[in-house]
Amino acid sequence: MDHQLQLVEVDAMVRKELETLLGEDFTVRYPESARVVTGADPVVAREAADSLLSDPEIDIVIGLGASSAVELGSRGPLAKPAFAALVFDSKLLGLPSDEGTSGVTNFSYVTSPVDFARLAEFVREVTTADKIALLIDGRHLSAYPAIADRIKTLAGSLNVQVELVSVGDSLAGLANKIPADVDAVIATPLLRFTAEQVSGLATDLVARRLPSFAFLGTQEVELGFLASNSPDSEFMRIARRLSLNVQRTLLGDDAAEFPLALSADAAVTINAKTAVDIGNVPAYDLLISAKIINEEALKDTKAMTLAEAMHSSVQVNLDLQAEERVVAAGRSDVMLSIAKLLPQARASFLATVIDADRAAQTNGRTPEKDQRARAEVSQVIFDEKLMADVSIRKHLLASTEASRDQVRLDVIQGTGIAFLQVLRAEATRRIRKENERVTKENLKLAETRRKVGTAAAGEVYRWRSQLARDQRSAIFAFRDRRQAEIALNRILDRDTESRITLDPAAPPAAMHLFGDEQVQQALSKPAGFGMIRTMLVAEAMGHSPELREIQEQITAQQRVLASARRSFWMPTFSLNGRFDRVVDEGGDGSGLRLDDDDQWTVGIEAGIPLFEGGRRVFAQRQAYDTLSELRLRESAARKRVDGAVRTAAFQAWSSLMAIDLSRSASESAARNLELVTGSYSRGAVSVVELLDAQNAATTSADEAENAVFDYLVDLLSLQREIGRFWLFLSEDERAAELNRAHVQLAGQEAR
């Protein structure tokens, strides 16, 4: 066997299974001299194979590990039975294969259904990786250079870049050898290293925030790798299959005819702590079906619901925060206008120097050097223009707040739609992957039919062509999912490419009154639906921020017009006071002042403009015309809101009606595909009919999934037109809305 640590455990499993299976019928011995540890050295493996295959005392040879498998599988027909196991990918290693068997006399091996292609697809499902590092034993790469060429060819077909990283005699520092542009890591079985060494490598990969994946079993995942998609019983299954193969050989069967691959049991294992530490928690649906290690780490990684995403967007969205700053500036604008009506106070200090001759002539009224302090106060008693300005700015602030509310509603709607688009894209991706799986099954069926002579080569090529198209569709679906996630991250002000765990549950009943059973019954009747549309329009007239914005502008403009009219006859009144004190004087004329050093003045001023070149006349006309314009715009806005609400209501209604029909069509198409597939396997229908049935099933499945998302998106659009979202209403407010709807519907039925 290749290595000497974990393989010892597998060796013990094989011995135990052989003793259990063969103990009653055969005597099984394991000569210690025939147990060779190659250390994954191809040269040692070659020498061991030569020795054991030629040793007459040895009846059966078992090789564990890649080097042993390659050496046994590259010799052609063998003189005695030989088996190999713990093969991470038989195609990459170049092991013989013929229709699921080795096809080589006296040779067979056991391979996991998880090959590199399947594991790479799993990596792409869990992460956004475009470039993957493959950790592989350096001695394998040196001894079998064809492995690297096969990996590059396979990577090209998978549309992924692969960087080969050679594993030496130590795992210390291996993570630092991985290029910086690598997105994820796949490790071939690290069987010759201790658990502590593998755990250290996992820690190093976590430090680099690199998602890591194990090829066989779950031991690496338990030690800190992110995930594996092979069962945790993989080693036991391999040991059991080896034992069965040995038994069949002893009973006279040729190993060349033994099946190679284990059954493709779906088993995903995820280390939750690693997922949290690297910031890459897999999708919600994967977490549900996977075996979770360190599940407690997910307690703080709660799946985000639609309601949580929409509420969060209000707090973090940058566009909305910018609008809040605009509103804050508007509030300051109001306070600036109010400040003009409040007491004003000013202090000043004046120092003057004049020539001595002039100072002497003033007889002390203006000394040569004079220093004095002054304090002035004023208070507006009444100023129509300033008071109007305060009122106008308050209404304009309310208009700005309504504009902000429009952005708020747009952000909430955009968040909801982006959330649903991620779920829609994920559903589409699952359908595409399932369709790809069905195509692969049909391709295998076509190949089998061709071998038995019931199908032509054209059918196989037809399915291969279909498989290529399905794989392309799967790539596009993956792209759409990531693009939708990027859009949601932008709205929520998250790192653009961070992954979000979403809760797919979005009950329609919590989305709008359309989810109420009594309302749905009314929707099926023209009169009832008409009543509901009227109710929704009335609700929109009271909540639409577009209407509120223009209504506040109208109120502000009415105040502008009123102020313009009053300017012809209404005076302004203000109170003014001033206090002067002589601080110091000197030079000629000083000391001759007859009046006191302190002087004060208090007065009330009233004023009204008499003539300003016609400005007030034109200001009044302008205010009137602007008000007329705004009223026309309000009428147009009301019609737009009315039409938009009714249109959105029809859209949501039609989407709701389509859900059950789409599901029914999907179920029928799936049953039809099942029937046609059975007929195709018997040769009763052509490949064209099966392709049509498969395409119809895929399209119907798409439509069934999209019908639900279309309805939810349409509900969000309807609520945006109304001006408020049900997920933002309290339970009492929702109950009140439903009660009003029930009362009006009952009244309509009574008539």
ChimeraX attribute file (.defattr): number of C-alpha atoms within 10 A of each C-alpha:
attribute: neighborCount
match mode: 1-to-1
recipient: residues
	/A:1	25
	/A:2	24
	/A:3	21
	/A:4	18
	/A:5	15
	/A:6	16
	/A:7	21
	/A:8	16
	/A:9	12
	/A:10	19
	/A:11	18
	/A:12	12
	/A:13	18
	/A:14	22
	/A:15	18
	/A:16	16
	/A:17	19
	/A:18	20
	/A:19	16
	/A:20	11
	/A:21	16
	/A:22	17
	/A:23	12
	/A:24	8
	/A:25	9
	/A:26	12
	/A:27	8
	/A:28	11
	/A:29	9
	/A:30	9
	/A:31	9
	/A:32	7
	/A:33	6
	/A:34	14
	/A:35	14
	/A:36	18
	/A:37	19
	/A:38	21
	/A:39	18
	/A:40	23
	/A:41	19
	/A:42	21
	/A:43	14
	/A:44	17
	/A:45	26
	/A:46	16
	/A:47	13
	/A:48	22
	/A:49	22
	/A:50	13
	/A:51	13
	/A:52	20
	/A:53	19
	/A:54	12
	/A:55	11
	/A:56	9
	/A:57	10
	/A:58	16
	/A:59	13
	/A:60	15
	/A:61	18
	/A:62	23
	/A:63	26
	/A:64	24
	/A:65	24
	/A:66	28
	/A:67	30
	/A:68	28
	/A:69	29
	/A:70	23
	/A:71	20
	/A:72	27
	/A:73	24
	/A:74	12
	/A:75	11
	/A:76	13
	/A:77	15
	/A:78	14
	/A:79	12
	/A:80	17
	/A:81	23
	/A:82	26
	/A:83	23
	/A:84	26
	/A:85	25
	/A:86	27
	/A:87	26
	/A:88	22
	/A:89	19
	/A:90	23
	/A:91	16
	/A:92	18
	/A:93	22
	/A:94	16
	/A:95	19
	/A:96	19
	/A:97	18
	/A:98	12
	/A:99	10
	/A:100	12
	/A:101	19
	/A:102	22
	/A:103	20
	/A:104	20
	/A:105	17
	/A:106	22
	/A:107	27
	/A:108	32
	/A:109	32
	/A:110	27
	/A:111	22
	/A:112	26
	/A:113	21
	/A:114	25
	/A:115	18
	/A:116	21
	/A:117	15
	/A:118	13
	/A:119	19
	/A:120	22
	/A:121	13
	/A:122	17
	/A:123	24
	/A:124	18
	/A:125	15
	/A:126	18
	/A:127	19
	/A:128	17
	/A:129	18
	/A:130	15
	/A:131	19
	/A:132	26
	/A:133	21
	/A:134	22
	/A:135	20
	/A:136	19
	/A:137	22
	/A:138	17
	/A:139	19
	/A:140	21
	/A:141	16
	/A:142	13
	/A:143	13
	/A:144	16
	/A:145	12
	/A:146	14
	/A:147	16
	/A:148	19
	/A:149	12
	/A:150	14
	/A:151	21
	/A:152	16
	/A:153	11
	/A:154	18
	/A:155	19
	/A:156	11
	/A:157	10
	/A:158	15
	/A:159	12
	/A:160	16
	/A:161	18
	/A:162	22
	/A:163	19
	/A:164	19
	/A:165	21
	/A:166	17
	/A:167	20
	/A:168	12
	/A:169	11
	/A:170	12
	/A:171	18
	/A:172	13
	/A:173	11
	/A:174	16
	/A:175	21
	/A:176	11
	/A:177	10
	/A:178	23
	/A:179	13
	/A:180	8
	/A:181	11
	/A:182	17
	/A:183	20
	/A:184	24
	/A:185	27
	/A:186	25
	/A:187	20
	/A:188	20
	/A:189	22
	/A:190	24
	/A:191	21
	/A:192	20
	/A:193	18
	/A:194	14
	/A:195	17
	/A:196	10
	/A:197	16
	/A:198	23
	/A:199	20
	/A:200	18
	/A:201	22
	/A:202	26
	/A:203	17
	/A:204	19
	/A:205	24
	/A:206	22
	/A:207	12
	/A:208	14
	/A:209	17
	/A:210	26
	/A:211	26
	/A:212	26
	/A:213	28
	/A:214	23
	/A:215	23
	/A:216	27
	/A:217	24
	/A:218	27
	/A:219	19
	/A:220	26
	/A:221	25
	/A:222	21
	/A:223	20
	/A:224	27
	/A:225	31
	/A:226	33
	/A:227	32
	/A:228	29
	/A:229	24
	/A:230	23
	/A:231	21
	/A:232	19
	/A:233	12
	/A:234	17
	/A:235	22
	/A:236	16
	/A:237	18
	/A:238	23
	/A:239	23
	/A:240	19
	/A:241	22
	/A:242	22
	/A:243	23
	/A:244	17
	/A:245	23
	/A:246	23
	/A:247	17
	/A:248	14
	/A:249	17
	/A:250	15
	/A:251	9
	/A:252	8
	/A:253	14
	/A:254	18
	/A:255	25
	/A:256	20
	/A:257	18
	/A:258	21
	/A:259	20
	/A:260	23
	/A:261	17
	/A:262	15
	/A:263	11
	/A:264	11
	/A:265	13
	/A:266	12
	/A:267	16
	/A:268	20
	/A:269	25
	/A:270	27
	/A:271	26
	/A:272	27
	/A:273	20
	/A:274	29
	/A:275	25
	/A:276	17
	/A:277	14
	/A:278	16
	/A:279	17
	/A:280	21
	/A:281	26
	/A:282	21
	/A:283	18
	/A:284	16
	/A:285	13
	/A:286	15
	/A:287	18
	/A:288	9
	/A:289	12
	/A:290	17
	/A:291	19
	/A:292	20
	/A:293	20
	/A:294	15
	/A:295	13
	/A:296	11
	/A:297	16
	/A:298	17
	/A:299	9
	/A:300	8
	/A:301	15
	/A:302	12
	/A:303	17
	/A:304	18
	/A:305	16
	/A:306	23
	/A:307	18
	/A:308	13
	/A:309	19
	/A:310	25
	/A:311	17
	/A:312	17
	/A:313	24
	/A:314	20
	/A:315	12
	/A:316	14
	/A:317	20
	/A:318	16
	/A:319	15
	/A:320	22
	/A:321	16
	/A:322	12
	/A:323	19
	/A:324	18
	/A:325	12
	/A:326	17
	/A:327	20
	/A:328	14
	/A:329	14
	/A:330	20
	/A:331	18
	/A:332	14
	/A:333	17
	/A:334	19
	/A:335	14
	/A:336	13
	/A:337	19
	/A:338	16
	/A:339	13
	/A:340	16
	/A:341	18
	/A:342	12
	/A:343	13
	/A:344	13
	/A:345	13
	/A:346	10
	/A:347	12
	/A:348	10
	/A:349	13
	/A:350	11
	/A:351	13
	/A:352	12
	/A:353	15
	/A:354	14
	/A:355	12
	/A:356	14
	/A:357	11
	/A:358	14
	/A:359	20
	/A:360	18
	/A:361	13
	/A:362	15
	/A:363	16
	/A:364	17
	/A:365	16
	/A:366	21
	/A:367	27
	/A:368	22
	/A:369	19
	/A:370	19
	/A:371	16
	/A:372	17
	/A:373	16
	/A:374	17
	/A:375	15
	/A:376	17
	/A:377	15
	/A:378	19
	/A:379	17
	/A:380	18
	/A:381	15
	/A:382	16
	/A:383	19
	/A:384	16
	/A:385	16
	/A:386	18
	/A:387	16
	/A:388	19
	/A:389	19
	/A:390	21
	/A:391	18
	/A:392	23
	/A:393	22
	/A:394	20
	/A:395	21
	/A:396	24
	/A:397	25
	/A:398	22
	/A:399	26
	/A:400	25
	/A:401	23
	/A:402	22
	/A:403	21
	/A:404	23
	/A:405	22
	/A:406	20
	/A:407	19
	/A:408	21
	/A:409	23
	/A:410	17
	/A:411	21
	/A:412	26
	/A:413	23
	/A:414	21
	/A:415	27
	/A:416	23
	/A:417	25
	/A:418	24
	/A:419	27
	/A:420	23
	/A:421	23
	/A:422	23
	/A:423	22
	/A:424	24
	/A:425	22
	/A:426	21
	/A:427	19
	/A:428	25
	/A:429	23
	/A:430	16
	/A:431	20
	/A:432	24
	/A:433	19
	/A:434	15
	/A:435	21
	/A:436	21
	/A:437	15
	/A:438	16
	/A:439	22
	/A:440	17
	/A:441	13
	/A:442	24
	/A:443	21
	/A:444	15
	/A:445	18
	/A:446	25
	/A:447	20
	/A:448	16
	/A:449	20
	/A:450	16
	/A:451	12
	/A:452	8
	/A:453	10
	/A:454	13
	/A:455	18
	/A:456	13
	/A:457	13
	/A:458	12
	/A:459	19
	/A:460	21
	/A:461	14
	/A:462	15
	/A:463	22
	/A:464	18
	/A:465	14
	/A:466	17
	/A:467	20
	/A:468	13
	/A:469	13
	/A:470	21
	/A:471	19
	/A:472	15
	/A:473	18
	/A:474	21
	/A:475	18
	/A:476	16
	/A:477	22
	/A:478	21
	/A:479	15
	/A:480	19
	/A:481	20
	/A:482	20
	/A:483	18
	/A:484	21
	/A:485	23
	/A:486	21
	/A:487	20
	/A:488	26
	/A:489	22
	/A:490	18
	/A:491	24
	/A:492	22
	/A:493	16
	/A:494	15
	/A:495	10
	/A:496	15
	/A:497	15
	/A:498	15
	/A:499	20
	/A:500	23
	/A:501	17
	/A:502	20
	/A:503	17
	/A:504	18
	/A:505	10
	/A:506	14
	/A:507	11
	/A:508	16
	/A:509	12
	/A:510	15
	/A:511	20
	/A:512	20
	/A:513	20
	/A:514	22
	/A:515	14
	/A:516	15
	/A:517	11
	/A:518	14
	/A:519	18
	/A:520	17
	/A:521	12
	/A:522	19
	/A:523	21
	/A:524	12
	/A:525	11
	/A:526	10
	/A:527	14
	/A:528	20
	/A:529	20
	/A:530	15
	/A:531	17
	/A:532	22
	/A:533	20
	/A:534	15
	/A:535	14
	/A:536	20
	/A:537	22
	/A:538	14
	/A:539	16
	/A:540	25
	/A:541	18
	/A:542	12
	/A:543	15
	/A:544	22
	/A:545	25
	/A:546	22
	/A:547	25
	/A:548	21
	/A:549	23
	/A:550	22
	/A:551	20
	/A:552	21
	/A:553	24
	/A:554	24
	/A:555	18
	/A:556	25
	/A:557	22
	/A:558	18
	/A:559	20
	/A:560	23
	/A:561	22
	/A:562	16
	/A:563	21
	/A:564	23
	/A:565	17
	/A:566	14
	/A:567	20
	/A:568	14
	/A:569	9
	/A:570	16
	/A:571	16
	/A:572	17
	/A:573	16
	/A:574	16
	/A:575	16
	/A:576	17
	/A:577	15
	/A:578	17
	/A:579	15
	/A:580	18
	/A:581	16
	/A:582	17
	/A:583	14
	/A:584	13
	/A:585	19
	/A:586	13
	/A:587	16
	/A:588	22
	/A:589	23
	/A:590	19
	/A:591	13
	/A:592	14
	/A:593	14
	/A:594	9
	/A:595	9
	/A:596	8
	/A:597	12
	/A:598	13
	/A:599	12
	/A:600	12
	/A:601	10
	/A:602	12
	/A:603	10
	/A:604	13
	/A:605	12
	/A:606	12
	/A:607	11
	/A:608	12
	/A:609	12
	/A:610	8
	/A:611	9
	/A:612	8
	/A:613	8
	/A:614	8
	/A:615	10
	/A:616	17
	/A:617	14
	/A:618	12
	/A:619	17
	/A:620	19
	/A:621	14
	/A:622	15
	/A:623	20
	/A:624	18
	/A:625	14
	/A:626	17
	/A:627	21
	/A:628	15
	/A:629	12
	/A:630	18
	/A:631	16
	/A:632	12
	/A:633	16
	/A:634	20
	/A:635	12
	/A:636	13
	/A:637	16
	/A:638	18
	/A:639	12
	/A:640	15
	/A:641	21
	/A:642	20
	/A:643	14
	/A:644	19
	/A:645	26
	/A:646	21
	/A:647	15
	/A:648	21
	/A:649	25
	/A:650	16
	/A:651	18
	/A:652	22
	/A:653	19
	/A:654	16
	/A:655	21
	/A:656	23
	/A:657	15
	/A:658	18
	/A:659	20
	/A:660	14
	/A:661	14
	/A:662	20
	/A:663	19
	/A:664	14
	/A:665	19
	/A:666	22
	/A:667	16
	/A:668	15
	/A:669	21
	/A:670	19
	/A:671	14
	/A:672	17
	/A:673	22
	/A:674	16
	/A:675	13
	/A:676	22
	/A:677	23
	/A:678	14
	/A:679	15
	/A:680	20
	/A:681	17
	/A:682	11
	/A:683	13
	/A:684	11
	/A:685	14
	/A:686	14
	/A:687	22
	/A:688	12
	/A:689	15
	/A:690	21
	/A:691	19
	/A:692	13
	/A:693	21
	/A:694	23
	/A:695	15
	/A:696	19
	/A:697	24
	/A:698	21
	/A:699	15
	/A:700	21
	/A:701	23
	/A:702	21
	/A:703	21
	/A:704	22
	/A:705	19
	/A:706	21
	/A:707	22
	/A:708	21
	/A:709	20
	/A:710	24
	/A:711	21
	/A:712	23
	/A:713	22
	/A:714	22
	/A:715	27
	/A:716	25
	/A:717	24
	/A:718	26
	/A:719	21
	/A:720	23
	/A:721	30
	/A:722	25
	/A:723	23
	/A:724	22
	/A:725	20
	/A:726	19
	/A:727	16
	/A:728	14
	/A:729	12
	/A:730	10
	/A:731	12
	/A:732	9
	/A:733	12
	/A:734	17
	/A:735	13
	/A:736	12
	/A:737	16
	/A:738	18
	/A:739	12
	/A:740	13
	/A:741	19
	/A:742	16
	/A:743	11
	/A:744	16
	/A:745	19
	/A:746	12
	/A:747	10
	/A:748	12
	/A:749	11
	/A:750	7
	/A:751	5
